[in-house]
Amino acid sequence: MTWEEIVGRNIRRLRKAKGLTQEQLAHDSSVAMRYVAGVERAEENPSLKFLVKIADALEVQPAVLLTLESDLPNKDG
């Protein structure tokens, strides 16, 4: 899996967990919806500035967007 795929999957997973559409996330992070969609599909190579904006809107640390889902802490402890 590429880094673009990891980032895209994480953004999609976190966005859906918060009940946000791509349009809402784009608005909340002041980026273009088309770019959010492209990143989620791993068609764009997101900048650090973009990752920080998205992480802020999703209320997570930017590093979470770069973390493999299997490496995330288990919610059960």
PAVEXLO-287593 format. One record per residue: x, y, z of N, C-alpha, C in turn. Coordinates in nm, 3 decimals, decimal comma. Example, Ala and Ser with C-alpha at 12.3 -4.5 7.8 and 13.67 -1.06 7.14 Angstrom:
2
+---------+---------+---------+---------+---------+---------+---------+---------+---------+
|     nxx |     nyy |     nzz |    caxx |    cayy |    cazz |     cxx |     cyy |     czz |
+---------+---------+---------+---------+---------+---------+---------+---------+---------+
|   1,319 |  -0,569 |   0,780 |   1,230 |  -0,450 |   0,780 |   1,320 |  -0,330 |   0,780 |
|   1,285 |  -0,225 |   0,708 |   1,367 |  -0,106 |   0,714 |   1,290 |   0,003 |   0,787 |
+---------+---------+---------+---------+---------+---------+---------+---------+---------+
end
This chain:
77
+---------+---------+---------+---------+---------+---------+---------+---------+---------+
|     nxx |     nyy |     nzz |    caxx |    cayy |    cazz |     cxx |     cyy |     czz |
+---------+---------+---------+---------+---------+---------+---------+---------+---------+
|   0,085 |  -0,118 |   0,000 |   0,000 |   0,000 |   0,000 |   0,090 |   0,124 |   0,000 |
|   0,053 |   0,222 |  -0,081 |   0,132 |   0,345 |  -0,090 |   0,092 |   0,441 |   0,023 |
|   0,178 |   0,542 |   0,045 |   0,146 |   0,644 |   0,146 |   0,021 |   0,720 |   0,108 |
|   0,003 |   0,743 |  -0,021 |  -0,118 |   0,813 |  -0,066 |  -0,243 |   0,733 |  -0,032 |
|  -0,235 |   0,600 |  -0,048 |  -0,349 |   0,514 |  -0,015 |  -0,376 |   0,513 |   0,136 |
|  -0,269 |   0,508 |   0,215 |  -0,284 |   0,509 |   0,361 |  -0,351 |   0,638 |   0,406 |
|  -0,301 |   0,751 |   0,357 |  -0,358 |   0,881 |   0,394 |  -0,504 |   0,889 |   0,349 |
|  -0,531 |   0,850 |   0,226 |  -0,667 |   0,855 |   0,174 |  -0,764 |   0,771 |   0,254 |
|  -0,723 |   0,650 |   0,288 |  -0,810 |   0,561 |   0,367 |  -0,834 |   0,618 |   0,507 |
|  -0,729 |   0,673 |   0,566 |  -0,745 |   0,730 |   0,700 |  -0,839 |   0,850 |   0,699 |
|  -0,823 |   0,937 |   0,601 |  -0,912 |   1,053 |   0,593 |  -1,056 |   1,008 |   0,574 |
|  -1,078 |   0,915 |   0,483 |  -1,214 |   0,865 |   0,458 |  -1,272 |   0,801 |   0,584 |
|  -1,193 |   0,717 |   0,652 |  -1,240 |   0,648 |   0,773 |  -1,277 |   0,748 |   0,882 |
|  -1,189 |   0,845 |   0,906 |  -1,213 |   0,944 |   1,011 |  -1,328 |   1,038 |   0,975 |
|  -1,336 |   1,074 |   0,848 |  -1,445 |   1,162 |   0,803 |  -1,580 |   1,093 |   0,823 |
|  -1,589 |   0,968 |   0,783 |  -1,715 |   0,894 |   0,797 |  -1,748 |   0,871 |   0,944 |
|  -1,647 |   0,846 |   1,027 |  -1,670 |   0,825 |   1,170 |  -1,730 |   0,950 |   1,234 |
|  -1,696 |   1,068 |   1,180 |  -1,751 |   1,194 |   1,232 |  -1,882 |   1,230 |   1,163 |
|  -1,925 |   1,149 |   1,067 |  -2,050 |   1,176 |   0,998 |  -2,042 |   1,293 |   0,901 |
|  -1,924 |   1,320 |   0,848 |  -1,904 |   1,432 |   0,757 |  -1,903 |   1,386 |   0,611 |
|  -1,954 |   1,470 |   0,524 |  -1,939 |   1,448 |   0,381 |  -1,805 |   1,507 |   0,337 |
|  -1,763 |   1,473 |   0,216 |  -1,641 |   1,534 |   0,163 |  -1,658 |   1,686 |   0,155 |
|  -1,777 |   1,729 |   0,117 |  -1,804 |   1,873 |   0,106 |  -1,791 |   1,942 |   0,242 |
|  -1,846 |   1,881 |   0,346 |  -1,836 |   1,939 |   0,480 |  -1,691 |   1,944 |   0,528 |
|  -1,616 |   1,836 |   0,505 |  -1,476 |   1,834 |   0,546 |  -1,397 |   1,940 |   0,470 |
|  -1,422 |   1,951 |   0,342 |  -1,352 |   2,052 |   0,262 |  -1,383 |   2,193 |   0,314 |
|  -1,509 |   2,219 |   0,343 |  -1,548 |   2,350 |   0,396 |  -1,481 |   2,376 |   0,531 |
|  -1,486 |   2,277 |   0,621 |  -1,430 |   2,292 |   0,755 |  -1,278 |   2,313 |   0,753 |
|  -1,212 |   2,261 |   0,650 |  -1,067 |   2,272 |   0,643 |  -1,020 |   2,375 |   0,539 |
|  -1,113 |   2,444 |   0,476 |  -1,082 |   2,549 |   0,377 |  -0,998 |   2,497 |   0,260 |
|  -1,037 |   2,381 |   0,208 |  -0,972 |   2,326 |   0,089 |  -1,081 |   2,287 |  -0,011 |
|  -1,042 |   2,264 |  -0,134 |  -1,138 |   2,228 |  -0,239 |  -1,189 |   2,086 |  -0,220 |
|  -1,320 |   2,068 |  -0,238 |  -1,380 |   1,936 |  -0,224 |  -1,320 |   1,838 |  -0,324 |
|  -1,294 |   1,884 |  -0,445 |  -1,236 |   1,797 |  -0,547 |  -1,099 |   1,744 |  -0,501 |
|  -1,024 |   1,828 |  -0,430 |  -0,893 |   1,786 |  -0,381 |  -0,908 |   1,682 |  -0,269 |
|  -1,003 |   1,704 |  -0,178 |  -1,031 |   1,606 |  -0,072 |  -1,067 |   1,472 |  -0,136 |
|  -1,154 |   1,474 |  -0,235 |  -1,195 |   1,351 |  -0,303 |  -1,075 |   1,283 |  -0,370 |
|  -0,990 |   1,361 |  -0,433 |  -0,871 |   1,305 |  -0,498 |  -0,775 |   1,244 |  -0,400 |
|  -0,758 |   1,307 |  -0,285 |  -0,670 |   1,251 |  -0,182 |  -0,728 |   1,120 |  -0,129 |
|  -0,858 |   1,118 |  -0,104 |  -0,922 |   0,995 |  -0,055 |  -0,907 |   0,881 |  -0,154 |
|  -0,903 |   0,912 |  -0,284 |  -0,887 |   0,809 |  -0,387 |  -0,741 |   0,782 |  -0,419 |
|  -0,649 |   0,846 |  -0,346 |  -0,504 |   0,831 |  -0,367 |  -0,461 |   0,879 |  -0,505 |
|  -0,533 |   0,977 |  -0,559 |  -0,499 |   1,035 |  -0,688 |  -0,419 |   1,164 |  -0,673 |
|  -0,410 |   1,216 |  -0,553 |  -0,337 |   1,339 |  -0,524 |  -0,228 |   1,309 |  -0,422 |
|  -0,121 |   1,386 |  -0,427 |  -0,013 |   1,375 |  -0,330 |  -0,026 |   1,495 |  -0,235 |
|  -0,089 |   1,475 |  -0,119 |  -0,121 |   1,589 |  -0,032 |   0,003 |   1,652 |   0,032 |
|  -0,003 |   1,784 |   0,046 |   0,105 |   1,858 |   0,112 |   0,089 |   1,849 |   0,263 |
|   0,195 |   1,885 |   0,333 |   0,190 |   1,889 |   0,478 |   0,085 |   1,991 |   0,525 |
|   0,078 |   2,103 |   0,456 |  -0,021 |   2,206 |   0,490 |  -0,163 |   2,150 |   0,480 |
|  -0,191 |   2,075 |   0,375 |  -0,322 |   2,011 |   0,358 |  -0,348 |   1,914 |   0,471 |
|  -0,249 |   1,829 |   0,504 |  -0,267 |   1,730 |   0,610 |  -0,298 |   1,795 |   0,744 |
|  -0,232 |   1,906 |   0,772 |  -0,257 |   1,978 |   0,898 |  -0,399 |   2,035 |   0,900 |
|  -0,442 |   2,093 |   0,790 |  -0,579 |   2,148 |   0,783 |  -0,683 |   2,039 |   0,802 |
|  -0,663 |   1,926 |   0,735 |  -0,758 |   1,815 |   0,744 |  -0,757 |   1,757 |   0,886 |
|  -0,638 |   1,738 |   0,942 |  -0,628 |   1,684 |   1,078 |  -0,698 |   1,776 |   1,177 |
|  -0,680 |   1,906 |   1,163 |  -0,749 |   2,001 |   1,252 |  -0,900 |   1,988 |   1,240 |
|  -0,950 |   1,977 |   1,117 |  -1,094 |   1,964 |   1,096 |  -1,148 |   1,832 |   1,152 |
|  -1,064 |   1,728 |   1,148 |  -1,105 |   1,596 |   1,200 |  -1,074 |   1,580 |   1,349 |
|  -1,010 |   1,682 |   1,406 |  -0,973 |   1,682 |   1,549 |  -0,882 |   1,565 |   1,586 |
|  -0,779 |   1,544 |   1,501 |  -0,676 |   1,443 |   1,528 |  -0,539 |   1,505 |   1,504 |
|  -0,436 |   1,439 |   1,552 |  -0,300 |   1,482 |   1,523 |  -0,267 |   1,445 |   1,378 |
|  -0,192 |   1,527 |   1,306 |  -0,158 |   1,495 |   1,168 |  -0,094 |   1,357 |   1,150 |
|  -0,017 |   1,313 |   1,248 |   0,049 |   1,182 |   1,238 |  -0,051 |   1,068 |   1,222 |
|  -0,172 |   1,085 |   1,275 |  -0,275 |   0,981 |   1,264 |  -0,308 |   0,955 |   1,117 |
|  -0,301 |   1,057 |   1,035 |  -0,333 |   1,041 |   0,893 |  -0,228 |   0,958 |   0,820 |
|  -0,109 |   0,948 |   0,878 |   0,001 |   0,873 |   0,815 |   0,021 |   0,735 |   0,876 |
|  -0,064 |   0,698 |   0,969 |  -0,048 |   0,573 |   1,043 |  -0,132 |   0,462 |   0,981 |
|  -0,069 |   0,345 |   0,965 |  -0,145 |   0,228 |   0,920 |  -0,253 |   0,198 |   1,021 |
|  -0,370 |   0,164 |   0,974 |  -0,482 |   0,136 |   1,065 |  -0,445 |   0,026 |   1,164 |
|  -0,368 |  -0,072 |   1,120 |  -0,329 |  -0,183 |   1,207 |  -0,233 |  -0,138 |   1,318 |
|  -0,169 |  -0,022 |   1,300 |  -0,076 |   0,030 |   1,401 |  -0,142 |   0,125 |   1,500 |
|  -0,269 |   0,158 |   1,478 |  -0,339 |   0,248 |   1,570 |  -0,370 |   0,175 |   1,700 |
|  -0,367 |   0,247 |   1,812 |  -0,401 |   0,183 |   1,940 |  -0,542 |   0,127 |   1,937 |
|  -0,560 |   0,015 |   2,001 |  -0,691 |  -0,048 |   2,012 |  -0,776 |   0,031 |   2,110 |
|  -0,899 |   0,062 |   2,073 |  -0,987 |   0,139 |   2,161 |  -1,018 |   0,064 |   2,290 |
|  -1,009 |  -0,069 |   2,287 |  -1,039 |  -0,149 |   2,404 |  -0,924 |  -0,154 |   2,503 |
|  -0,812 |  -0,097 |   2,466 |  -0,698 |  -0,092 |   2,557 |  -0,593 |  -0,181 |   2,510 |
+---------+---------+---------+---------+---------+---------+---------+---------+---------+
end
